[in-house]
């Protein structure tokens, strides 16, 4: 980013042609990089979270374990029953 922000006298004009230069546009460069970093971090973060949720959901639904979500739900209902646990 700092290389793209070079201005006179640190950049070179080739042959006096304003289109042939190594100078940058400091304001535009900052805006560009902030937008790129912001969008990329949000997209990558969302993809990562979606993958984690997908793997956890798939694992719970297709698991051959002794304790399943059905057992956990039954356990929660049992302990929520005031006859079983009045406090």
Secondary structure, 3 states (H helix, E strand, C coil): CCHHHCCCCCCCECCCCCCCECCCCHHHHHHHHHHHHHHHHHHHHHHHHHHHHHHHHHHHHCCCCCCCHHHHHHHHHHHHCCCCCCC
